[in-house]
């Protein structure tokens, strides 16, 4: 309460609920959970370590006098993406399902009555963090491995065609992985179940289909997120596979296929 010049109390205006305010609240929620910091940091460290170690190992293997391939950087720059995406998947699932795990979903739904801004704000925050992890990790791999390659007479300026694309595409890919797993979290609403679903789609299914000796499963395997999304990170794609653009579209379709039903369920079903 406040007072006027004559001492009469007046009511304070209630804060206006806006989408930026919801985003700010979700940002604070994300970093208030210790596992988020661990998973985000682990994703970055593992991605960078895999890339730099692969670069050093590749150079060591070529010290016998063999020339280093000109496309060497493009072959190792994103080697850590397979493991980094699992960390991103884990923190995205937990970011969604923690609302039910901690019992805060009722409070969140009461604070955001229309509900959908709750999902979109989480998607914006998780996507921004995942994009930053991917792009920054790829940039670090480039920065740390460049001196190793330069000693062997192979240098890649940042303006080299393809390098900026790889850095940005890595961030976009992890952002799409994050949206896919966030949608699964909102659909399943249980941490362990959503984690199993996410890891199955990203890791188990590609391995399982890869060992089936039937050519008929190859088109199916090519449409899985990790396979289609992986095309986004290639300088040149094989003629019998998806192009970078087609891989991007398929990966975006997977993210939409999780987020749209999640939005429908959040809107129509009780939380």
Backbone as numpy.savetxt, mean C-alpha at the origin, in Angstrom:
# Nx Ny Nz CAx CAy CAz Cx Cy Cz
-19.34 27.31 28.60 -20.19 28.50 28.60 -19.30 29.75 28.60
-19.78 30.83 27.96 -19.09 32.12 27.98 -20.07 33.16 28.47
-19.59 34.37 28.73 -20.44 35.44 29.26 -20.39 36.62 28.33
-21.51 37.33 28.24 -21.57 38.58 27.49 -21.10 39.69 28.40
-21.12 40.95 27.89 -20.72 42.10 28.71 -21.62 42.24 29.94
-22.85 41.81 29.87 -23.79 41.97 30.98 -23.82 40.73 31.87
-22.93 39.78 31.61 -22.86 38.61 32.49 -23.78 37.49 32.10
-24.54 37.62 31.03 -25.47 36.56 30.64 -24.69 35.45 29.92
-24.87 34.21 30.32 -24.13 33.11 29.68 -24.63 32.85 28.26
-23.71 32.51 27.40 -24.07 32.11 26.04 -23.43 30.75 25.76
-24.08 29.99 24.89 -23.57 28.65 24.58 -22.50 28.73 23.49
-21.48 27.92 23.65 -20.45 27.84 22.62 -20.99 27.07 21.42
-20.51 27.44 20.26 -20.92 26.74 19.06 -20.26 25.37 19.03
-21.04 24.37 18.68 -20.48 23.02 18.55 -19.58 22.97 17.32
-18.46 22.26 17.40 -17.59 22.16 16.24 -18.31 21.53 15.05
-18.05 22.07 13.88 -18.70 21.60 12.66 -17.97 20.35 12.17
-18.74 19.31 11.86 -18.15 18.09 11.35 -17.87 18.25 9.86
-16.61 18.24 9.51 -16.20 18.36 8.11 -15.31 17.16 7.76
-15.19 16.91 6.47 -14.36 15.79 6.04 -12.90 15.97 6.47
-12.31 17.18 6.34 -10.94 17.34 6.85 -10.80 17.01 8.33
-11.83 17.32 9.12 -11.78 16.98 10.55 -11.80 15.47 10.76
-12.59 14.78 9.95 -12.64 13.32 10.04 -11.29 12.72 9.63
-10.69 13.26 8.57 -9.38 12.78 8.13 -8.34 13.01 9.22
-8.39 14.18 9.85 -7.44 14.47 10.92 -7.60 13.49 12.08
-8.84 13.17 12.41 -9.08 12.22 13.50 -8.56 10.83 13.14
-8.75 10.41 11.89 -8.26 9.10 11.48 -6.74 9.06 11.43
-6.13 10.17 11.08 -4.66 10.24 11.09 -4.14 10.02 12.52
-4.78 10.66 13.48 -4.36 10.50 14.88 -4.61 9.07 15.35
-5.73 8.48 14.92 -6.03 7.09 15.29 -4.95 6.15 14.76
-4.56 6.36 13.51 -3.60 5.47 12.87 -2.30 5.41 13.65
-1.78 6.57 14.03 -0.47 6.61 14.67 -0.54 6.41 16.17
-1.76 6.32 16.71 -1.89 6.05 18.15 -1.72 4.56 18.46
-1.76 3.72 17.41 -1.61 2.27 17.59 -0.15 1.91 17.35
0.57 1.36 18.34 2.00 1.05 18.17 2.29 0.12 17.00
1.39 -0.82 16.73 1.65 -1.76 15.64 1.75 -1.06 14.30
1.07 0.08 14.14 1.14 0.82 12.89 2.56 1.29 12.63
3.17 1.88 13.64 4.54 2.37 13.48 5.50 1.22 13.20
5.29 0.09 13.87 6.17 -1.07 13.66 6.04 -1.60 12.24
4.80 -1.76 11.78 4.57 -2.32 10.45 5.02 -1.37 9.34
4.74 -0.08 9.51 5.17 0.89 8.50 6.69 0.97 8.44
7.33 1.01 9.60 8.79 1.04 9.62 9.39 -0.24 9.08
8.80 -1.39 9.43 9.30 -2.66 8.94 9.19 -2.77 7.43
8.10 -2.26 6.87 7.92 -2.28 5.43 9.02 -1.49 4.74
9.30 -0.31 5.25 10.32 0.55 4.64 11.71 -0.08 4.74
12.06 -0.55 5.94 13.39 -1.12 6.16 13.60 -2.36 5.29
12.61 -3.24 5.25 12.76 -4.48 4.49 12.86 -4.19 3.00
12.04 -3.28 2.51 12.08 -2.91 1.10 13.47 -2.40 0.71
13.99 -1.45 1.50 15.28 -0.85 1.19 16.40 -1.87 1.31
16.37 -2.67 2.36 17.43 -3.66 2.58 17.49 -4.66 1.42
16.33 -5.13 0.98 16.29 -6.10 -0.12 16.86 -5.48 -1.40
16.48 -4.24 -1.69 16.96 -3.59 -2.90 18.46 -3.36 -2.89
18.98 -2.82 -1.79 20.41 -2.51 -1.71 21.24 -3.79 -1.70
20.81 -4.79 -0.94 21.56 -6.05 -0.89 21.57 -6.74 -2.25
20.45 -6.67 -2.95 20.42 -7.27 -4.28 21.36 -6.55 -5.23
21.42 -5.22 -5.13 22.34 -4.45 -5.96 23.79 -4.83 -5.66
24.14 -4.88 -4.38 25.52 -5.23 -3.99 25.86 -6.65 -4.43
24.91 -7.57 -4.22 25.15 -8.95 -4.61 25.29 -9.11 -6.11
24.47 -8.36 -6.85 24.55 -8.44 -8.30 25.87 -7.92 -8.83
26.34 -6.81 -8.26 27.63 -6.25 -8.67 28.75 -7.21 -8.33
28.70 -7.81 -7.13 29.74 -8.76 -6.73 29.78 -9.96 -7.67
28.63 -10.38 -8.12 28.58 -11.52 -9.02 29.11 -11.21 -10.41
29.19 -9.92 -10.73 29.68 -9.52 -12.05 31.12 -9.06 -12.04
31.78 -9.15 -10.89 33.15 -8.68 -10.78 34.15 -9.54 -11.55
33.69 -10.65 -12.10 34.59 -11.51 -12.86 34.99 -10.89 -14.19
34.41 -9.76 -14.50 34.74 -9.09 -15.75 33.57 -8.97 -16.68
32.48 -9.62 -16.36 31.29 -9.51 -17.20 30.72 -8.10 -17.10
30.25 -7.53 -18.19 29.67 -6.19 -18.12 28.34 -6.20 -17.37
28.07 -5.10 -16.67 26.80 -4.97 -15.96 25.71 -4.58 -16.96
24.61 -5.29 -16.99 23.53 -4.93 -17.93 23.06 -3.50 -17.70
22.72 -2.82 -18.78 22.28 -1.43 -18.65 20.99 -1.29 -17.87
20.18 -2.33 -17.90 18.89 -2.28 -17.18 18.99 -2.87 -15.78
20.21 -2.93 -15.25 20.43 -3.58 -13.96 19.60 -2.94 -12.84
19.55 -1.61 -12.83 18.81 -0.92 -11.76 17.35 -1.33 -11.77
16.76 -1.43 -12.93 15.34 -1.73 -13.02 15.02 -3.15 -12.55
16.03 -4.01 -12.59 15.81 -5.40 -12.21 15.78 -5.60 -10.69
16.49 -4.75 -9.95 16.56 -4.96 -8.51 15.83 -3.90 -7.69
15.46 -2.78 -8.32 14.94 -1.63 -7.56 13.74 -1.98 -6.70
12.88 -2.86 -7.19 11.64 -3.17 -6.46 11.62 -4.61 -5.95
12.79 -5.18 -5.72 12.84 -6.57 -5.26 12.16 -6.76 -3.90
12.14 -5.71 -3.09 11.55 -5.85 -1.76 10.05 -5.67 -1.71
9.41 -5.46 -2.87 7.98 -5.14 -2.87 7.14 -6.31 -2.39
7.57 -7.54 -2.66 6.79 -8.71 -2.27 6.59 -8.76 -0.76
7.65 -8.46 -0.02 7.56 -8.51 1.44 6.97 -7.22 2.00
7.32 -6.09 1.39 6.81 -4.81 1.88 5.29 -4.75 1.78
4.71 -5.35 0.72 3.26 -5.30 0.56 2.54 -6.05 1.68
3.19 -7.06 2.24 2.57 -7.81 3.34 2.50 -6.96 4.60
3.53 -6.14 4.85 3.49 -5.22 5.99 2.39 -4.18 5.78
2.30 -3.65 4.56 1.26 -2.67 4.25 -0.12 -3.30 4.39
-0.26 -4.53 3.92 -1.54 -5.24 4.05 -1.92 -5.40 5.51
-0.94 -5.75 6.35 -1.23 -5.97 7.77 -1.69 -4.69 8.46
-0.98 -3.59 8.23 -1.38 -2.38 8.94 -2.69 -1.81 8.38
-2.98 -2.05 7.11 -4.26 -1.58 6.55 -5.42 -2.37 7.12
-5.26 -3.70 7.24 -6.29 -4.54 7.85 -6.53 -4.12 9.29
-5.45 -3.93 10.04 -5.59 -3.56 11.45 -6.19 -2.16 11.60
-5.88 -1.27 10.68 -6.45 0.08 10.71 -7.96 0.03 10.59
-8.47 -0.93 9.80 -9.91 -1.07 9.64 -10.54 -1.85 10.79
-9.99 -3.02 11.08 -10.64 -3.92 12.04 -10.44 -3.51 13.49
-9.48 -2.63 13.77 -9.28 -2.19 15.16 -10.51 -1.47 15.70
-11.31 -0.89 14.80 -12.55 -0.23 15.24 -13.47 -1.24 15.93
-13.54 -2.45 15.37 -14.37 -3.49 15.98 -13.62 -4.19 17.12
-12.31 -4.36 16.96 -11.53 -5.04 17.98 -11.50 -4.29 19.30
-11.40 -2.96 19.24 -11.36 -2.14 20.44 -12.75 -1.65 20.86
-13.76 -1.97 20.05 -15.12 -1.55 20.40 -15.39 -0.08 20.20
-14.60 0.59 19.34 -14.78 2.03 19.13 -15.65 2.35 17.93
-16.12 1.32 17.20 -16.88 1.58 16.00 -18.19 2.30 16.29
-18.82 1.99 17.44 -20.07 2.68 17.79 -19.83 4.17 18.01
-18.71 4.50 18.67 -18.38 5.91 18.90 -18.07 6.60 17.57
-17.32 5.91 16.71 -16.98 6.50 15.42 -18.23 6.73 14.57
-19.16 5.75 14.59 -20.39 5.90 13.82 -21.27 7.01 14.38
-21.23 7.18 15.69 -22.01 8.27 16.29 -21.41 9.63 15.94
-20.07 9.69 15.88 -19.40 10.95 15.56 -19.54 11.30 14.08
-19.64 10.26 13.24 -19.78 10.47 11.79 -21.05 9.74 11.35
-22.22 10.35 11.54 -23.49 9.65 11.32 -23.67 9.10 9.90
-23.12 9.78 8.90 -23.29 9.31 7.53 -22.42 8.09 7.21
-21.46 7.79 8.07 -20.62 6.59 8.03 -19.62 6.56 6.87
-20.06 6.84 5.66 -19.15 6.71 4.52 -17.92 7.59 4.64
-18.02 8.84 5.15 -16.79 9.61 5.34 -15.77 8.91 6.24
-16.25 8.05 7.12 -15.34 7.28 7.97 -14.47 6.36 7.12
-15.09 5.66 6.17 -14.35 4.77 5.29 -13.43 5.55 4.36
-13.96 6.61 3.74 -13.15 7.35 2.77 -11.98 8.04 3.45
-12.17 8.51 4.66 -11.06 9.16 5.36 -9.98 8.15 5.72
-10.39 6.96 6.15 -9.41 5.91 6.42 -8.66 5.53 5.14
-9.39 5.45 4.03 -8.75 5.11 2.76 -7.75 6.18 2.35
-8.11 7.44 2.56 -7.21 8.53 2.20 -5.94 8.49 3.04
-6.10 8.28 4.34 -4.95 8.25 5.23 -4.07 7.03 4.94
-4.69 5.85 4.86 -3.92 4.63 4.60 -3.24 4.68 3.24
-3.95 5.20 2.24 -3.36 5.30 0.91 -2.18 6.27 0.88
-2.32 7.40 1.57 -1.23 8.38 1.59 0.00 7.82 2.29
-0.21 7.13 3.41 0.93 6.54 4.13 1.59 5.46 3.28
0.79 4.61 2.64 1.34 3.53 1.84 2.07 4.06 0.62
1.51 5.08 -0.02 2.20 5.69 -1.16 3.54 6.25 -0.73
3.57 6.91 0.41 4.81 7.49 0.90 5.84 6.41 1.21
5.39 5.32 1.83 6.30 4.21 2.12 6.90 3.67 0.83
6.07 3.43 -0.18 6.55 2.87 -1.43 7.48 3.80 -2.17
7.06 5.04 -2.38 7.88 5.98 -3.15 9.17 6.31 -2.42
9.09 6.53 -1.11 10.28 6.88 -0.34 11.25 5.70 -0.28
10.72 4.48 -0.16 11.58 3.29 -0.13 12.31 3.13 -1.46
11.59 3.28 -2.57 12.23 3.16 -3.88 13.28 4.25 -4.08
13.00 5.45 -3.60 13.97 6.53 -3.70 15.21 6.24 -2.86
15.02 5.67 -1.68 16.16 5.30 -0.84 17.00 4.20 -1.48
16.33 3.22 -2.08 17.06 2.16 -2.79 17.93 2.79 -3.88
17.36 3.71 -4.63 18.12 4.39 -5.67 19.31 5.15 -5.08
19.06 5.91 -4.02 20.11 6.75 -3.44 21.25 5.92 -2.86
20.91 4.84 -2.15 21.93 4.05 -1.48 22.68 3.11 -2.42
22.04 2.70 -3.49 22.69 1.77 -4.40 23.46 2.47 -5.52
23.19 3.73 -5.72 23.86 4.45 -6.80 25.39 4.45 -6.64
25.94 4.71 -5.44 27.41 4.65 -5.30 27.97 3.27 -5.60
27.23 2.22 -5.25 27.70 0.85 -5.53 27.84 0.63 -7.03
26.86 1.09 -7.79 26.90 0.92 -9.23 27.93 1.86 -9.87
28.07 3.06 -9.29 29.01 4.03 -9.86 30.45 3.52 -9.81
30.78 2.74 -8.78 32.14 2.19 -8.67 32.44 1.21 -9.80
31.37 0.65 -10.37 31.54 -0.29 -11.48 31.35 0.38 -12.83
31.29 1.70 -12.81 31.18 2.44 -14.06 29.78 2.55 -14.61
28.79 2.26 -13.78 27.40 2.35 -14.24 26.66 3.30 -13.32
26.28 4.44 -13.84 25.61 5.45 -13.03 24.23 5.75 -13.62
23.27 5.95 -12.74 21.91 6.25 -13.15 21.50 7.60 -12.55
21.56 8.69 -13.30 21.02 9.95 -12.77 19.52 9.81 -12.50
19.02 10.60 -11.59 17.61 10.52 -11.24 16.71 10.84 -12.43
17.27 11.57 -13.38 16.47 11.94 -14.56 16.50 10.86 -15.64
17.17 9.73 -15.37 17.19 8.64 -16.35 15.77 8.19 -16.65
15.40 8.06 -17.92 14.03 7.62 -18.25 13.68 6.32 -17.54
12.54 6.33 -16.89 12.07 5.13 -16.20 12.23 5.16 -14.70
13.28 5.83 -14.20 13.51 5.82 -12.75 12.42 6.58 -12.00
12.06 7.81 -12.41 10.95 8.48 -11.72 9.66 7.67 -11.79
9.44 7.00 -12.95 8.23 6.20 -13.10 8.21 5.04 -12.11
9.35 4.38 -11.93 9.42 3.26 -10.99 9.14 3.74 -9.57
9.73 4.87 -9.20 9.55 5.40 -7.84 8.08 5.72 -7.57
7.44 6.43 -8.51 6.04 6.80 -8.33 5.13 5.58 -8.40
5.40 4.68 -9.34 4.56 3.49 -9.50 4.62 2.59 -8.28
5.78 2.53 -7.62 5.89 1.74 -6.40 4.96 2.28 -5.32
4.92 3.61 -5.20 4.00 4.21 -4.24 2.55 3.95 -4.59
2.21 4.07 -5.86 0.83 3.83 -6.29 0.43 2.38 -6.04
1.33 1.45 -6.33 1.02 0.04 -6.12 0.72 -0.25 -4.65
1.56 0.24 -3.75 1.32 -0.02 -2.32 0.06 0.69 -1.83
-0.26 1.85 -2.40 -1.51 2.52 -2.03 -2.71 1.68 -2.44
-2.66 1.07 -3.62 -3.76 0.21 -4.07 -3.85 -1.06 -3.23
-2.70 -1.61 -2.84 -2.70 -2.76 -1.92 -3.37 -2.37 -0.61
-3.05 -1.18 -0.13 -3.64 -0.71 1.12 -5.15 -0.60 1.01
-5.65 -0.07 -0.09 -7.10 0.08 -0.26 -7.78 -1.27 -0.36
-7.14 -2.21 -1.08 -7.69 -3.55 -1.17 -7.85 -4.18 0.22
-6.82 -4.08 1.03 -6.84 -4.72 2.35 -7.71 -3.96 3.34
-7.77 -2.64 3.20 -8.68 -1.87 4.04 -10.12 -2.26 3.76
-10.45 -2.43 2.47 -11.80 -2.87 2.11 -12.12 -4.24 2.67
-11.15 -5.16 2.62 -11.36 -6.49 3.21 -11.59 -6.39 4.71
-10.86 -5.48 5.36 -11.05 -5.30 6.79 -12.45 -4.81 7.14
-12.96 -3.87 6.34 -14.30 -3.35 6.59 -15.37 -4.38 6.24
-15.09 -5.25 5.30 -16.06 -6.28 4.95 -16.11 -7.38 5.99
-14.94 -7.86 6.42 -14.89 -9.00 7.33 -15.01 -8.58 8.79
-14.45 -7.42 9.12 -14.58 -6.83 10.45 -13.95 -7.65 11.58
-13.06 -8.51 11.23 -12.36 -9.33 12.22 -10.92 -9.46 11.77
-10.00 -9.08 12.66 -8.61 -8.95 12.26 -8.00 -10.19 11.66
-8.12 -11.32 12.34 -7.49 -12.55 11.87 -8.07 -12.99 10.53
-9.40 -12.94 10.41 -10.04 -13.36 9.17 -9.66 -12.48 8.00
-9.65 -11.17 8.23 -9.28 -10.24 7.16 -7.82 -10.39 6.77
-6.95 -10.68 7.77 -5.53 -10.87 7.49 -5.33 -12.11 6.62
-6.04 -13.19 6.94 -5.94 -14.42 6.15 -6.41 -14.16 4.72
-7.50 -13.45 4.58 -8.02 -13.15 3.24 -7.02 -12.32 2.44
-6.44 -11.29 3.08 -5.49 -10.41 2.39 -4.24 -11.18 1.97
-3.67 -11.96 2.88 -2.45 -12.70 2.57 -2.72 -13.78 1.52
-3.93 -14.35 1.54 -4.27 -15.36 0.55 -4.30 -14.76 -0.85
-4.92 -13.59 -0.98 -5.02 -12.95 -2.29 -3.66 -12.47 -2.78
-2.86 -11.92 -1.88 -1.59 -11.33 -2.29 -0.45 -12.34 -2.44
-0.47 -13.41 -1.64 0.68 -14.30 -1.60 0.35 -15.76 -1.90
-0.66 -16.30 -1.23 -0.92 -17.73 -1.32 -1.45 -18.12 -2.69
-2.45 -17.40 -3.19 -3.04 -17.75 -4.49 -2.04 -17.69 -5.64
-1.21 -16.64 -5.73 -0.22 -16.64 -6.82 0.73 -17.84 -6.77
1.14 -18.23 -5.56 2.03 -19.39 -5.43 1.29 -20.67 -5.81
0.05 -20.81 -5.32 -0.73 -22.01 -5.59 -1.00 -22.18 -7.07
-1.40 -21.10 -7.74 -1.70 -21.19 -9.17 -0.41 -21.37 -9.98
0.70 -20.87 -9.44 1.96 -20.98 -10.16 2.49 -22.40 -10.24
2.09 -23.25 -9.31 2.59 -24.62 -9.32 1.63 -25.59 -10.01
0.50 -25.10 -10.44 -0.44 -25.95 -11.18 0.03 -26.04 -12.63
0.31 -27.22 -13.14 0.90 -27.35 -14.48 -0.13 -27.29 -15.61
-1.10 -26.42 -15.49 -2.12 -26.29 -16.53 -2.04 -24.89 -17.10
-1.92 -24.79 -18.40 -1.84 -23.48 -19.03 -3.13 -22.69 -18.88
-4.22 -23.40 -18.65 -5.52 -22.73 -18.54 -5.61 -21.82 -17.32
-4.76 -22.04 -16.30 -4.82 -21.20 -15.10 -3.95 -19.96 -15.25
-3.11 -19.90 -16.28 -2.20 -18.76 -16.44 -2.94 -17.43 -16.58
-4.02 -17.36 -17.39 -4.74 -16.09 -17.47 -5.35 -15.67 -16.14
-5.77 -16.64 -15.33 -6.32 -16.32 -14.02 -5.23 -15.78 -13.11
-4.07 -16.45 -13.11 -2.96 -16.01 -12.26 -2.50 -14.61 -12.65
-2.54 -14.31 -13.94 -2.09 -13.00 -14.41 -2.98 -11.86 -13.91
-4.21 -12.18 -13.52 -5.15 -11.15 -13.06 -5.13 -10.96 -11.55
-4.33 -11.73 -10.84 -4.24 -11.57 -9.38 -3.51 -10.27 -9.05
-3.78 -9.68 -7.88 -3.21 -8.36 -7.58 -1.69 -8.29 -7.68
-0.99 -9.23 -7.08 0.47 -9.14 -7.08 1.07 -9.31 -8.47
0.42 -10.13 -9.30 0.92 -10.32 -10.67 0.57 -9.13 -11.56
-0.68 -8.71 -11.51 -1.09 -7.57 -12.33 -0.42 -6.29 -11.86
-0.39 -6.09 -10.54 0.26 -4.90 -10.00 1.74 -4.88 -10.26
2.36 -6.07 -10.30 3.78 -6.13 -10.58 4.14 -5.60 -11.95
3.20 -5.65 -12.89 3.44 -5.11 -14.24 3.65 -3.60 -14.19
3.09 -2.95 -13.17 3.25 -1.51 -13.03 4.71 -1.13 -12.79
5.51 -2.06 -12.30 6.87 -1.76 -11.87 7.92 -2.18 -12.89
7.49 -2.62 -14.06 8.42 -3.08 -15.08 8.67 -2.00 -16.13
9.91 -1.91 -16.59 10.21 -0.99 -17.68 9.64 -1.52 -18.99
9.81 -2.81 -19.22 9.29 -3.44 -20.42 8.55 -4.71 -20.02
7.35 -4.88 -20.52 6.56 -6.06 -20.19 6.63 -7.07 -21.33
6.64 -8.37 -21.02 6.67 -9.38 -22.08 5.46 -9.24 -23.00
5.61 -9.62 -24.25 4.50 -9.42 -25.22 3.25 -10.23 -24.89
3.38 -11.32 -24.14 2.21 -12.16 -23.85 1.64 -11.89 -22.46
1.97 -10.73 -21.89 1.47 -10.41 -20.55 0.75 -9.07 -20.58
0.19 -8.70 -19.44 -0.47 -7.40 -19.33 0.54 -6.27 -19.49
0.12 -5.17 -20.09 0.97 -3.99 -20.15 0.95 -3.29 -18.80
1.80 -2.28 -18.64 1.81 -1.53 -17.38 0.46 -0.88 -17.13
-0.14 -0.32 -18.18 -1.45 0.32 -18.02 -2.51 -0.69 -17.66
-2.52 -1.82 -18.35 -3.51 -2.86 -18.06 -3.34 -3.40 -16.65
-2.09 -3.58 -16.21 -1.85 -4.03 -14.85 -2.36 -3.03 -13.83
-2.18 -1.74 -14.12 -2.67 -0.69 -13.22 -4.19 -0.71 -13.12
-4.85 -0.92 -14.26 -6.31 -0.95 -14.27 -6.83 -2.15 -13.48
-6.20 -3.32 -13.68 -6.63 -4.52 -12.95 -6.42 -4.32 -11.45
-5.28 -3.75 -11.07 -5.00 -3.53 -9.65 -6.00 -2.55 -9.04
-6.32 -1.50 -9.78 -7.33 -0.55 -9.30 -8.69 -1.22 -9.18
-8.97 -2.15 -10.11 -10.23 -2.89 -10.03 -10.32 -3.74 -8.77
-9.21 -4.37 -8.37 -9.21 -5.14 -7.13 -9.48 -4.24 -5.93
-8.87 -3.08 -5.90 -9.10 -2.15 -4.78 -10.57 -1.72 -4.74
-11.12 -1.40 -5.91 -12.53 -1.00 -5.97 -13.45 -2.14 -5.58
-13.08 -3.38 -5.99 -13.92 -4.54 -5.68 -13.99 -4.80 -4.18
-13.03 -4.31 -3.43 -13.08 -4.45 -1.97 -13.74 -3.24 -1.30
-13.42 -2.04 -1.80 -13.91 -0.83 -1.14 -15.40 -0.58 -1.39
-15.87 -0.86 -2.60 -17.28 -0.57 -2.91 -18.23 -1.44 -2.07
-18.05 -2.76 -2.02 -18.91 -3.56 -1.14 -18.75 -3.18 0.34
-17.53 -2.78 0.72 -17.33 -2.35 2.10 -18.15 -1.10 2.39
-18.20 -0.19 1.43 -19.00 1.03 1.61 -20.49 0.70 1.69
-20.94 -0.23 0.84 -22.35 -0.62 0.86 -22.72 -1.25 2.20
-21.85 -2.14 2.70 -22.15 -2.80 3.97 -22.12 -1.81 5.12
-21.14 -0.91 5.09 -21.05 0.08 6.18 -22.26 0.98 6.18
-22.78 1.29 5.02 -23.92 2.21 4.89 -25.23 1.53 5.29
-25.41 0.25 4.94 -26.71 -0.38 5.07 -26.84 -1.29 6.28
-25.73 -1.79 6.80 -25.78 -2.75 7.88 -25.42 -2.10 9.20
-25.86 -2.72 10.29 -25.51 -2.21 11.62 -24.04 -2.45 11.85
-23.41 -1.50 12.57 -21.99 -1.65 12.88 -21.79 -2.43 14.16
